């Protein structure tokens, strides 16, 4: 592998960084591209954030429905953007895109620093770290998750921050009291970014308990105390959000999580995992959504992952530093926690890639290590440079493809229909209300992700009686909602006659 000063390698890194910057900032060139760069669930969070900024509290539906169906810290940050712009729905998105850009750029920098810290004093540590960070930053797979209007990018930044802090602390034999408190604070903040940081917190505790020193009784007891100091600090930071959820909504899990897991079957998401993990391992090479759950793709992905596990088991004995072993174990435990929860228990298989996104930087680091090793050991120079050219062409091609898809947003068809046919005073009900609810304030969510009343209806009587009993005048959603006009159940038809 050429030295990092080599012009070809430097040119590749500069190209990747430019692609990463342009991909994230190009939506600002045009208002429609900017609006359509935000995901459906991103608009859910932004609706809540805007209501907070204009004095309606954490709510939806023109402030009439209180909610906790969001990840709180990012919602608070987004609320700051709306406060700066006096609630303007378009101007505030500029600030949100800029914040997401900073989070992604900061995460790429932390990935680079982590790679150098962990891999030193290996001679190729800078090459691996630089290639991993630049490719991760330019990846169209990664870019979509860091610019979706959600907490994903900030969460990835926080997880890398935790990893950096842990790697830096392994130089010392024991954690100091100050360090335990600081780490607990960082983990508590990470929990506020997304609640499944509980699995990261558990991984940190287990990693340090079993790998933080010798197995002498005194040291084990000391580590146990240190872990508890860290854990108590984390709980104290997270407690206000947990209390708020329990007192106001009857459960420590936000209603969005309850809604998505309500109809989940045990293990239903396992088939979605191989494609997502393989996609993140290759960093820049997406697997089309319509292929991800196809049996041949799932089987091929599973075989590939088994091969990776075998490779990693052999790599374990070659790791030279305690930092490498500890980071290896930390990421493995965190991965197992996410697989156990999202693979076996949780629903919403279409969000699996988002939930596993925090692992993408570590898989990028592994990918870069494999690439650098292969570059050094493949004897044919023509083959090496052929693969390098193919890699560059793929990155550019996929980035261009993402650009041309930038004007597409499947949920705007409902927004446009409502704007053309209804007034701002009409109450609209929909199962998916992220985009619609952002642009039409009087929109009532029906899947329960941000509406506790609808969630309770789903658990008991069903959504249709809730619609009939409420103030909804129109239903506007995808064509599937037309199935509610069931000739054997005239309730919706009767409500339709009353609205006329």
Secondary structure, 3 states (H helix, E strand, C coil): CCCCCCHHHHHHHHHHHHHHHHHHHHHHHCHHHHHHCCCHHHHHHHHHHHHHHCCCCCEECCCCEECCCCCHHHHHHHHHHHHHCCCCCCHHHHHHHHHHHHHHHHHHHHHHHHHHHHHCCCCCHHHHHHHHHHHHHHCHHHHHHHCCCCCHHHHHHHHHHHHHHHHHHCCCCCCCHHHHHHHHHHHHHHHHHCCCHHHHHHHHHHHHHHHCCCCCHHHHHHHHHHHHHHHHHHHHHHHHHHHHHHHHHCCCCCHHHHHHHCCCCCCCCHHHHHHHHHHHHCCCCCCCHHHHCCHHHHHHHHHHHHHHHHHHHHHHCCCCCHHHHHHHHHHHHHHHHHHHHHHHHCCCHHHHHHHCHHHHHHHHHHHHHHHHHHHHHCCCHHHHHHHHHHHHHHHHHHHHHHHHCCCCCCCHHHHHHHHHHCCCCCCEEECCCHHHHHHCCCEEECCCCCCHHHHHHHHCCCHHHHHHHCCCCEECCCHHHHHHCCCCCCHHHHHHHHHC
